[in-house]
Amino acid sequence: MRVDLSTVRLRLATPLRISRSVTTERDAVRLALGHGGLTGHGEVVSSVHLGLPTHRIHHELALLRPALERHQDPEQALADLSSGAAPFAPLPAGVLAAVEAALLDLVGKRAGEPVHRLLGRADPVAAVTARTIGIEPPARAAVQAARLADAGFTVLKIKAGSADPGLDLVRVQAVHEAAPGARLLLDPNGAWTPAEALRLLPAFAAIGVEAVEQPIAPGDPDALAAVAERSPIPVIADEDAVDHEDACRLAGRVQGVNLKLAKCGGVHQVLRIAEALRGSGTELMLGCLVASSLGIAPAVHLADRARWLDLDGHLLLAHDPWQGIGGADGTVRTPDRAGLGVLPAPETSAPVPEAPTPVPDGRAGPFAEARPAAGR
């Protein structure tokens, strides 16, 4: 297979503030795999919280390139990746998910089938997604909520974790009043202590919040389970539910887990985790990082397997270099095209000149780091 890489800078239309950071832009590294005149595309976005700066993404893909080029066909490469065979097993989850996406796109195009059919779903997928409102002054959040409701959004996710929790309550109340018909989700990104969460969640429930993501700091799943047991609304683990092991540890102890392909390792891992959770009482949420439509598309092909969807990363951009999954009206859809179904947008962002930092061979050394928390 032929392997090509390029980097595009994704800029947000407005900064997204959460409890621990503000996001204004990030890099998206596109992987293009060519075989037999067809090309499959995947995307991995840079992320401080996932330990994936742009130069590390390029380094990991450079290590993988010779093995991809030696594979006789993408079908075998996809089978090897799904089984955890070398050389895919050591890849960081975000890179692995992008490689898998490119292979799924290419295999689907070779078969003339959209990815959701490769995954066992005959009918196209159309599902309601939440739209995120960051930590904003209440009046501004209300304006955003009204505009989004007018556009067709019926689920709004509101970021929390302000220094003054009272401001979070005022913001959520303002959103509820501006969009009274919208379902509300809350995401403090781990900003509260267990005691604070148990004190605050009844007040948010009274406003109409129907579920909360990761209310307490990650790292103590037992504490999160204890909060979930006493919470008046469902608790969805996010930063505490990075991979299969984490999800199994929390099965039946929290009401949901938020799976992001970039943190768990891709479509095959989501399916594996979904099977492990079956019958446990813990349901799936599909989330995302800020990414283009190319980066969000693989999750859209899985959307009907989740109770909650938060696949709006492409909607936060000033310009999305890809198109095809919709979402601007509150519903994401799988395109009626082979593969992932996305296409380059008419006006694409200029590639970012890339000069990856030279690194020694091997996967230890300068990029060996503890697994960080993985939120938006």
Phi, psi and omega in degrees: 000148175272139183237124176231143179234145172209156182236134177235140175270123178263122179251135179283149178296321174219149180302142177254114181260127172238184189295335186245353186193171173233128179254128176243334180195164172201161178272146173239119178264120180263131175254123177244123179249119181253139178199126176061033178084000178245157182227133174252144186238144173217162183222136171235130182260147177293147182203121176297317186287340174263002181067034183235076168292162185302319183293330178289322177303312179297321179298313181296318180289328175295322177295325183279335188309311182301321180292320177296318181294333181278340181298135182289326180207158183290332180299316179291322178298319180294320178296319179295317179298314183295331180273356180079022181284160173294148004265015187278330187306320184282355186293143170302150188303318182295321178290317179301317180297322180290319177297316178299318180299316179297320178292317177299319179299315181289316179298319178297319178294321179293327180271350184070028184232143172291158185299323182299331176286325174299333182266007173097010178249117184286320186271151174301154182256131172224123187215147179285131177247150171287159172235132188274137170244121184285184177286099184234160170304143185308319181296319179293319178298323179295319178298316178299315182298317179297317179296317180293320178297319178298328180284344178121359181287132180245357176229125179238133176253125186249127177284142178227183181108023175296159177301327176251104180303337177299326177293326176297317179297318179296320180296314181295320177297320179295319178296316180299318180290326181283332180225070188296339180271356184274141170284144186242131170245154183234140180219098176278357182051045174072026188278344188255158167279163176304319180296318178297317181300313182291334177281323187272326188299324176300325179293320177292322177299322181294331178286332180126006177297131185260346177196157180229135175267137170032069182290334183243164182302138180290161177116350179225079183299332177296320178294320178297318178297323179294320176295317181299325181294328185255353184288142177283350178229158180302140176253128181248119177286137177236280181297339176271000181234071184278317189221188183301316180299315179299314182297318179295324179296329183262356183303128180078358183249340171234163184277342180201161171230136179267111180261122172250130182303325183289341179257334182262341176117005173117187186300314184296328178286323175301315180296322178295316179293319179301320179293320180294329182273350185304127178081000184274344187091354176262123185256168185264142163242136174256120180243188184201167166265172169295122186202172176278176176301327176299317180289331182275333189306317182302321179292327179298325178292348177253002196299329183285358178268356187246150175282320180240142176236136173225071185246063185242010185304324180288337181282349180272354187275149172292324175212125178266119181287356177231163179212163173135343183255000177066213178110339184294342177257012179094000180231126173264148186220146172279130180292156178271058178221158180293153180075211178291335174087000180272157181228153175299139177289156182304322179241107182261154178291150179290139177301146178274126176304129187238127175227081185305140180297127178300137179224155178289161177295159179098167186254359174269206176079226192293341183254004177284117184209157179294153179293120181275169173293153186231084175246182178293000000 
